[in-house]
Amino acid sequence: MINYDKYQEEKFKKWEDACKCCGACCGTVDGDPCLHLIKQNNGKHFCEIYNARLGMRKTRSGKIFRCVEIRDIINKHWPGSNNCVYKIF
């Protein structure tokens, strides 16, 4: 019998691990990323408040936007979205 909780946990991990951490969905390509997006020395990005990220946030220039889960915008386009691994996942 399949343990549903374990199955969901494994699927979630696979989904999260697929991200290339390019930061495009958080504004790196358009030049005005989220204030909470941090660029690492290896060129990858991460959100410093990832587990609490959803909701109203600000970009570095002060623009207000709503941070949503990628699955909510996967059918849309944004600068750099053509390289998003989730669009081919």
Residue pairs with C-beta under 8 A, 6 or more apart in sequence:
15 89
18 85
18 86
18 89
19 85
19 86
20 44
20 83
20 85
21 44
21 45
21 46
22 28
22 44
22 45
22 80
22 83
22 84
23 29
23 33
23 37
23 39
23 44
23 45
24 78
24 79
24 80
24 81
24 83
24 84
25 70
25 73
25 78
25 80
25 81
25 84
26 33
26 34
26 37
26 45
26 47
27 33
27 34
27 37
27 59
28 37
28 39
28 45
28 80
29 78
29 79
29 80
30 78
30 79
30 80
32 59
32 60
32 61
32 63
33 45
33 59
33 60
34 47
34 57
34 58
34 59
34 60
34 65
34 67
35 57
35 58
35 59
35 60
36 47
36 48
36 49
36 53
36 57
37 45
37 46
37 47
37 48
38 45
38 46
38 47
38 48
39 45
40 46
47 53
53 67
54 67
54 68
54 69
55 66
55 67
56 64
56 65
56 66
56 67
57 64
57 65
57 66
57 67
58 64
58 65
59 65
70 84
70 86
71 86
74 84
74 86
74 87
81 87
